[in-house]
Amino acid sequence: MPGHAGRDQLFSFDRFLEGLEGEQFRRIIVQVADEVGIDRGLLAVNAIAEHGVSIYLSRSSVRTQQVGLDYWNSLQSSVMGSGIPGVERIRSGRVPGMLFRNELSRDMPISEFRNGMTALLAMAALLKMYENRISAAGGDSLPKVTRFALVRFAFNRSPREAITLATTASRGTEVLQTTGAGGPRHPLRTATIRAVQAIAISESYFST
């Protein structure tokens, strides 16, 4: 994946949606997003931001850290009990004795999904769970770009802070960072960029 300067333009991720692989990726995005009830562009951008597209087309097992699901082991029971459509088909298993260190220098347990599409389904269900929580905190009344940014922020940084931001935004305060650099040190700015990309991809590739 390119550095953040190459990821943060409006059309930076469009190339992943082109060609045969892009067509296959779009097909599974539609299938998974529609089943779970999440915006197609939001799921596509979240997936690409974590690991391009090829891993989601894999028929081999995929590990949690490969798709940004660092906290899956602690979140799995909440997702599986959320009532979100499709969660009953998510199958994963802990890899005994193995840890990886994430970008926050935390040692995390590793689980495996049976294939790339199952990993994508787990990601979509987690995004939907966060979207539901953000909506309950006032997010239903927010502009699409704000809602999408807060869902991405919840996934990539802090669900608790995303909910707090949703409550603040519902009272009329702007919470997004609309200028400045993106990257790991600026998670809310990066989430804002991803939201704009998601809306553009929804309109260009998924007609939503």
N, C-alpha and C positions, 0 to 999 in steps of 0.2 A: 504494500500500500504506500502511496506517496506521502510526503510530509504534509503537515496541516495547511501550509500555504497552497498546496495543490489540491486540497480537499474542500476548501471553503468558498469556492466560487459557486454561483447559482447552478451551473450545469456540470459541476465537477464529477457527479456520479452517473451522468447520462450514459457514458461509455460502457458502464457495466450492464446496461439494459439493452444493448444493441447486439446484433449477431445471433448465432444459434444459441450460445450459452445464455445470452441475455433474454432470448425468447423463452427458453426453458425456465429461467429464473422468474420471469414475469408470470408464467403459468402457475408456478407453485405459490407465488405471492398472492395471486388472486384466490386460489383455492384455500390457502391458510387464513388469509386476512378476512375473507368473507365468512368462513366458518366461525372464527373467533369473534368477529364483529369489530375489527379495527380498521382504520383507514389503510388502504393499500400502499399509498405513497409513504406513509409514516412507517409502516413495517419494512418496506423496501429500503428506505434510507437508513433506518436503524440497523438492518442486517448488513448493508454494504459498509456502513461506518465501522462495524466490528470486524468484518473479514471478507470483503469483496463479495463474490457470488458463488464461486465454484464449490465451496465447502457445503453449501445448502443443497447442492445437487448430488452430493456424495452418497453412495449406497453403503459405505463403510461407517463404522462408529465414529462419532464426533464427540470430543471432550468439551466440558463446560467452558473452560478458559479460552477455547478457540472461537467462541461466538459471544464473548462478553458476559456470559452467565456465571460470573465469579461467585455469586452468593446463592446459587441454585440450591445447594444442600440445606441452607437455612430457610429458603423461601418455598421450597417444593410443596410442603404440606399446605401452605396458604393458597398457593396456586391450584393445587389439586382439589381443594375444598371450596373453591370460589364459585362454582356453578357455571363457569365460563364454558361455552360449547367447545368440545374437542379435547378437553383436558384429560378425559378418560383414556385417550390414545397415547398419552405421553409415557414413554418408558425410559427410565434411566437407572443407572446403578453406580454406586460409589466404587472408585478405584482404590483398593486397600493400600494403605501406606504411602500414598502419593500426595504431595502438596505442590502448589505453584505459588510464586510470589507475584501479586498483582501490582498495578501501577501506583498503588498507595503503600507499597512495601508490606502488604499483609499476606501471610501464608494461608492459602485457601485449600480446602479439600477439593479433589477432582471427582467428577462423575462423568459417565459416558451415556450419550444417547445412541440409539441403535443405528441412526443414519442422519443425514443432513436435514431432511424434511422434518423429522421429529424434533431436532434442535430448533428449527425455525418455528415449529408449533409451540414449543416451550417459550421461546422468545415472545411470540405473539400473545400468548396467554398472560405472560408477565406484564407486557405493555398494557394489555386490556385491564388487568387488575389495577395497575397504577392509574389508568385513565378513569376507571370507576371511582377510585378514591379521590382523585382530583376533582371530578365532577361533583361528588358529594360535598366537597369543601367549597363549592361555588364555581367550579370550573365550567359548568354548563353554560353560563352566561358570558363566557370570555370569547374573544375572537379566536378563530381557528389557529392562527399562528401562535398565540399564547398557550392554548391548550396543548398543541403539538410539542412546543418547546418544553413545557413542564413535564410532559410524559417522557420525553427523551432525557431530561434532567433527572427525573426520578430513576430511570433505568441506569443511567451512567454515573450518577453521583449520589443523590440523597432523596429517597422517597419522602422522608419526613419534611425536609426543607421544601420540596416541591409542593406539598400540601399547604404549608405555611404561605408560600408564595401565591398559591391559588386563592387562598382566603384574602390575602392582601390585594391581589388584582381584582377580585370581585367587588371590592370597595372603591374601585376607580383609580387605584395607584398603578402606574406602569412598573412592571417588574422585570421586563426583558432588557438585556443589554444589546442595544441596536448598533453600537459602534465598537471599534477596538478589535484586537486580535483574538482569534480562537485558540484552541489547543488545550491540553490537559490542565494547564494553570488557570484557564478561564472557562470553566465548565458551563456556566450559564450563557455566556456569549456563544460558545460552540453549540449548545442546545438550540439557541435562537437561529443560528445558521442552518442547522439540520431541519428545523421546522419550516423554514422558507424553502429549502431544497425539497422537502417532502410534499409541500403544496404544489410546487412546480412539477414534480414527477407525477403526482396524482393527476394533474391536469393534462400533462403531455403524453403519458403512457397508459393511464388507467381510466381516463375520462370520469374522474370523480371530483 
